[in-house]
Every structure is written in C-alpha cells, then in structure tokens.
C-alpha cells in the first residue's frame, strides 16, 4: 500500500524543496505545485502533489502519529 504524507516546506531551490516530515527533512520534487517555504504539502513517492491547509496537514500528521503509537 502506498500513502502520501504531509510535510512542511523548509526551503526551495528551483524544482527541489526541502520538506520536514516530523523532524525528518527530505528533498522533494516540487515541479507539480506552486509552494513556498512555510506551506504544507502532500508528498507521494518523492513528489509534492498539492499544497494543503495547515489544519488538514496537522490532522493527517496526528492520525499517522496515532497509528504509529498503536503499532500499525
């Protein structure tokens, strides 16, 4: 199963962005969207798919955290 994860854009360098996923900072392809540092994005397979509202991103991050805590 594949899932997309929300993260916060830290910086941009052309088509590449640095995105923070709960403390793990990863290089992400940003070519499909128009994001800026501070935005929350939904990322799948190393590509940002959409810019998200902060509240929606936080809700998803909380759900993933809960799943991790119960071992799923």
N, C-alpha and C positions, 0 to 999 in steps of 0.2 A: 504494500500500500504506500502511496506517495501522498505527502501532505505539503501544504505551503505554510511557511512560518512568518509571523510578523516580526519586524525589527525596526530600529530607529537609525536613520541615515546620519552618520557622523561627519562624512566628508565626501566630496565629489571630485573626480579627476577625469574629465571627458566623459566617456561612456561607462566608466567604472566608478563604483561607490564603495565606501567602507560602511558596513551596516552592523550595528550592535544588536546581538541576539542574547539578551540577559547576561551580558558580560563577555560573550564570545564575539569578537569583531572579525568579520569576514568580508572579503572582496566580492562584490556582486555586480553583475552586468545590469546597467540601468538604461539601456537603449530603448526599451519599450515604453518608458514612462517619463514624465517631467516632474522630477522630485528635487527637493533642496535639503540641505542639512537641517535636521530637526524634524523632518517629515517621518511618518511611519509608513513602511511599505510591506507588502505581502510578497514573499520570495519563495520561488519553487525552482529547484534544480539550478541554483546559482543565478537566476534571472528575477529581477523585480517585476512583478506583474501589475501591481496597482498601488497607488497612494491611498492610505487608509486614514480614517479619522482616528485621532489618538484614543478615544474611548473604546472604539471597536478593537483596535490593536491591543490595548490593555486587557480587554475582556478575553480575547483569544490567548494572550500570554498567561493569564490567570488559569484558564482551562487547561492549557498544556502543563503548567506547574502542578496543578491538582492531579492530573493523570500520572505525572512522573512520581509524585509522592505516594500514590497507591500502587505503583509498580506496573503500570500499563504502558 
